[in-house]
Amino acid sequence: MPAVRKVLVVGAGISGAAAAIRLAAGGVAVDVIEMLPEAGAAGSGITLQGNALRVLRELGVWDRLRARGHGFDSLGIRAPDAHGTLLAEVTDSRTGGADLPATFGTYRPVLARLLLDRAAQAGARIRFGTSFTAIRPDDDGVDVTLTDHRTARYDLVIGADGLRSAVRREIGVDLVTREVGIEIWRVVTARPPSVERTDLIFGGPAYIAGYCPTGPDSMYAYLAEAPRHRGPLSPAESLEVVRSLAAGYHGPWDEIAFTDPAGINFTKFRAHLLDGPWNRGRVVLIGDAAHTSPPTLAQGAAMSLEDAAVLGELLLSATKVDDTLWKEFTARRLERVRTVVDASLEMCRWLLEGVRGDVPGLHARVAALVSRRA
Ligand SMILES: Cc1cc2nc3c(=O)[nH]c(=O)nc-3n(C[C@H](O)[C@H](O)[C@H](O)COP(=O)(O)OP(=O)(O)OC[C@H]3O[C@@H](n4cnc5c(N)ncnc54)[C@H](O)[C@@H]3O)c2cc1C
């Protein structure tokens, strides 16, 4: 019998949905609560590395996802000059295995929908528009009160509720999230033929200008810049900012049209890492609730998926929830995630200090690590 029979997952994002699939498919009764009224209603593009695809394949999601995005195996580095001159073309490692692309671009709402459909198919019960008001763990289980006043007892609660995790606060874990000093515009738009993979440009009007194809006719572009304190902007003003930043880049950028303000998302780079263990008794944090890094290596979702996969494997193969299980979870996750967070921050430091760092070298180092199974 697995170590748990009934689990509550708080948060139906990438890590929560993945944990729900793994456990429900293993015969555990899983409830998922999500405070938003529906899944994946909004969102930008997402770049998934091979190690994320490996987990998605194990969860039974990859076969449906592969037709809903675009895979590729190299990364271009271009100059911030009048032609967007190609400076280097790096063959990316297929970190998820030889039969999965090195990198895959898709649209976040598509990924969210497929994950939640699979979780429901595996037997998880998902309640939208619901959160919790109290989580009370004891030695044998966890009593939870939901915002709809229902109460229930679980063997385990998984806090997969993201960067600002309320579960983290509820169990008394103090974690300071810091702003890195870089802000990012992401824009979903039409893909011109010259955009065939991710090309990055360091320097120019922004720190980084990049893009990722998400389908035959779609892509998303991103521009990461220093904080400009522009204040609240209307959608039309946001579009103007994006257009003026993008106008400083050339090559394929000359063919990318920015016309739809609805496709724009603006946010900041943030970082935190919770030292192990990530549990307090029978409540455990995974994904962004435990660690978050600037997306300079596009590994956040991959690390979140790996957390869910490893936790699921341990819970299904152990016979009880005890220190041995949590030590194993920490041993398999903490240093791997720390390396990714540190490397992502190292890239930010190069950008902020104007250092010409070895980007392909850093990518290769992280790729070698994440090629090994979590
Ligand atoms: C600008 C940017 C770009 C990124 N790009 C990439 C990329 O290209 N590739 C990549 O791999 N990673 C990327 N990431 C990182 C990636 O998005 C995250 O690591 C990933 O989404 C974490 O998933 P999660 O499920 O842990 O958290 P989240 O995606 O934040 O999901 C948490 C869920 O919990 C819900 N929730 C929150 N509080 C409660 C509550 N109290 N009760 C119930 N539900 C709650 C939320 O509504 C949400 O649905 C990027 C991050 C940023 C900021």
The ligand as an SDF file (V2000), in Angstrom:
LIG
                    3D

 53 58  0  0  0  0  0  0  0  0999 V2000
    8.3510   35.8250  -16.8540 C   0  0  0  0  0  0  0  0  0  0  0  0
    8.4440   34.3510  -16.6190 C   0  0  0  0  0  0  0  0  0  0  0  0
    8.7090   33.5000  -17.6780 C   0  0  0  0  0  0  0  0  0  0  0  0
    8.8510   32.1290  -17.4690 C   0  0  0  0  0  0  0  0  0  0  0  0
    9.1360   31.3450  -18.5210 N   0  0  0  0  0  0  0  0  0  0  0  0
    9.3520   30.0240  -18.3190 C   0  0  0  0  0  0  0  0  0  0  0  0
    9.6950   29.1830  -19.4100 C   0  0  0  0  0  0  0  0  0  0  0  0
    9.7430   29.6270  -20.5580 O   0  0  0  0  0  0  0  0  0  0  0  0
    9.9450   27.8820  -19.1400 N   0  0  0  0  0  0  0  0  0  0  0  0
    9.8620   27.3530  -17.8780 C   0  0  0  0  0  0  0  0  0  0  0  0
   10.1400   26.1530  -17.6920 O   0  0  0  0  0  0  0  0  0  0  0  0
    9.5130   28.1280  -16.8280 N   0  0  0  0  0  0  0  0  0  0  0  0
    9.2540   29.4380  -17.0270 C   0  0  0  0  0  0  0  0  0  0  0  0
    8.8820   30.2310  -15.9690 N   0  0  0  0  0  0  0  0  0  0  0  0
    8.7050   29.6110  -14.6460 C   0  0  0  0  0  0  0  0  0  0  0  0
    7.3810   28.8490  -14.5630 C   0  0  0  0  0  0  0  0  0  0  0  0
    6.3230   29.6420  -15.0400 O   0  0  0  0  0  0  0  0  0  0  0  0
    7.1190   28.4480  -13.1250 C   0  0  0  0  0  0  0  0  0  0  0  0
    8.2580   27.8470  -12.5720 O   0  0  0  0  0  0  0  0  0  0  0  0
    5.9360   27.4800  -13.0350 C   0  0  0  0  0  0  0  0  0  0  0  0
    4.7720   28.0720  -13.5520 O   0  0  0  0  0  0  0  0  0  0  0  0
    5.7040   27.0680  -11.5840 C   0  0  0  0  0  0  0  0  0  0  0  0
    4.5650   26.2680  -11.5330 O   0  0  0  0  0  0  0  0  0  0  0  0
    3.7660   26.0840  -10.1820 P   0  0  0  0  0  0  0  0  0  0  0  0
    2.6400   25.1760  -10.5180 O   0  0  0  0  0  0  0  0  0  0  0  0
    4.6890   25.7110   -9.0920 O   0  0  0  0  0  0  0  0  0  0  0  0
    3.2250   27.5320   -9.8160 O   0  0  0  0  0  0  0  0  0  0  0  0
    2.1460   28.4120  -10.5790 P   0  0  0  0  0  0  0  0  0  0  0  0
    2.2640   28.2400  -12.0430 O   0  0  0  0  0  0  0  0  0  0  0  0
    2.2720   29.7840  -10.0220 O   0  0  0  0  0  0  0  0  0  0  0  0
    0.7390   27.7840  -10.1290 O   0  0  0  0  0  0  0  0  0  0  0  0
    0.2310   27.9770   -8.8430 C   0  0  0  0  0  0  0  0  0  0  0  0
   -1.2740   27.7920   -8.8830 C   0  0  0  0  0  0  0  0  0  0  0  0
   -1.7740   27.8700   -7.5580 O   0  0  0  0  0  0  0  0  0  0  0  0
   -2.9250   28.6920   -7.5390 C   0  0  0  0  0  0  0  0  0  0  0  0
   -3.0370   29.2390   -6.1920 N   0  0  0  0  0  0  0  0  0  0  0  0
   -2.2640   30.2010   -5.6190 C   0  0  0  0  0  0  0  0  0  0  0  0
   -2.6230   30.4180   -4.3570 N   0  0  0  0  0  0  0  0  0  0  0  0
   -3.6520   29.5700   -4.1040 C   0  0  0  0  0  0  0  0  0  0  0  0
   -4.4550   29.3230   -2.9690 C   0  0  0  0  0  0  0  0  0  0  0  0
   -4.2600   29.9870   -1.8110 N   0  0  0  0  0  0  0  0  0  0  0  0
   -5.4440   28.3970   -3.0600 N   0  0  0  0  0  0  0  0  0  0  0  0
   -5.6480   27.7130   -4.2190 C   0  0  0  0  0  0  0  0  0  0  0  0
   -4.9230   27.9210   -5.3330 N   0  0  0  0  0  0  0  0  0  0  0  0
   -3.9200   28.8230   -5.2710 C   0  0  0  0  0  0  0  0  0  0  0  0
   -2.6530   29.7360   -8.6100 C   0  0  0  0  0  0  0  0  0  0  0  0
   -3.8440   30.3450   -9.0530 O   0  0  0  0  0  0  0  0  0  0  0  0
   -1.9770   28.8780   -9.6790 C   0  0  0  0  0  0  0  0  0  0  0  0
   -2.9250   28.2840  -10.5470 O   0  0  0  0  0  0  0  0  0  0  0  0
    8.7230   31.5920  -16.1540 C   0  0  0  0  0  0  0  0  0  0  0  0
    8.4240   32.4320  -15.0840 C   0  0  0  0  0  0  0  0  0  0  0  0
    8.2890   33.8030  -15.3100 C   0  0  0  0  0  0  0  0  0  0  0  0
    7.9830   34.7040  -14.1510 C   0  0  0  0  0  0  0  0  0  0  0  0
  1  2  1  0
  2  3  1  0
  2 52  2  0
  3  4  2  0
  4  5  1  0
  4 50  1  0
  5  6  2  0
  6  7  1  0
  6 13  1  0
  7  8  2  0
  7  9  1  0
  9 10  1  0
 10 11  2  0
 10 12  1  0
 12 13  2  0
 13 14  1  0
 14 15  1  0
 14 50  1  0
 15 16  1  0
 16 17  1  0
 16 18  1  0
 18 19  1  0
 18 20  1  0
 20 21  1  0
 20 22  1  0
 22 23  1  0
 23 24  1  0
 24 25  2  0
 24 26  1  0
 24 27  1  0
 27 28  1  0
 28 29  2  0
 28 30  1  0
 28 31  1  0
 31 32  1  0
 32 33  1  0
 33 34  1  0
 33 48  1  0
 34 35  1  0
 35 36  1  0
 35 46  1  0
 36 37  1  0
 36 45  1  0
 37 38  2  0
 38 39  1  0
 39 40  1  0
 39 45  2  0
 40 41  1  0
 40 42  2  0
 42 43  1  0
 43 44  2  0
 44 45  1  0
 46 47  1  0
 46 48  1  0
 48 49  1  0
 50 51  2  0
 51 52  1  0
 52 53  1  0
M  END
$$$$
